Amino acid sequence: MAHDSLELLQGTLDMLLLKALQLGPLHGYAIAKRVHQFSEKVFRVEEGSLYPALHRMEERGLIEAEWGVSENNRRSKFYRLTRKGRKQLELETADWKRISKAITKVMEST
């Protein structure tokens, strides 16, 4: 049975959200949409996961938020990476590359 989308591995949501914000500030729906697009529609970030993660990352100082107006002319909260968030993304990217390489080696072993 084929699946259109997959559940994220534990601990990867924050990394993907930081990556989505690397190109610039976005409101919540646009962040989820960018992750969906970048993953070629494999990952779908639901509101129930998205907003608690954004709030948690804001409390940790990885992102900052300010109110603005969306492309639909609606009041929206826009999130952007902080310096600390950029550094965290670098660390998580390096860890992810190491982990995914190791998993690939295991899965391709005979």
C-alpha positions, 0 to 999 in steps of 0.5 A, spaced: 500 500 500 503 506 497 502 512 502 502 519 499 505 522 505 509 520 511 510 521 518 516 525 520 521 522 525 521 524 532 526 530 532 526 532 525 520 537 525 524 543 528 529 542 523 525 542 517 521 548 520 528 552 521 530 550 514 523 552 511 525 559 514 532 559 512 530 563 505 526 568 509 520 570 514 514 566 513 507 565 516 505 559 519 501 556 513 506 558 508 512 554 513 507 548 512 506 549 505 514 550 504 516 543 507 510 540 503 513 543 497 520 542 499 519 534 500 516 533 494 509 532 497 511 527 502 511 531 508 505 534 511 505 538 517 499 539 520 497 545 525 496 541 531 504 540 530 506 546 527 504 551 532 506 548 538 513 547 535 513 554 532 512 556 540 517 552 543 522 554 538 520 561 539 521 560 547 528 557 545 530 563 541 531 560 535 526 564 531 522 571 532 515 572 530 512 579 529 505 581 526 504 582 519 499 582 513 499 575 509 498 575 501 491 574 503 491 581 506 490 577 513 493 579 519 498 573 520 504 572 525 511 572 521 516 567 523 524 568 522 530 565 524 535 568 529 542 567 529 541 562 534 536 559 530 541 559 524 547 556 528 542 550 530 540 549 523 547 548 521 548 543 527 542 539 526 543 539 518 550 536 520 547 531 525 542 529 520 547 528 514 551 523 519 545 519 521 542 518 514 549 516 511 549 511 517 542 508 516 543 508 508 549 504 509 545 499 514 540 498 509 544 497 503 548 492 507 548 485 504 
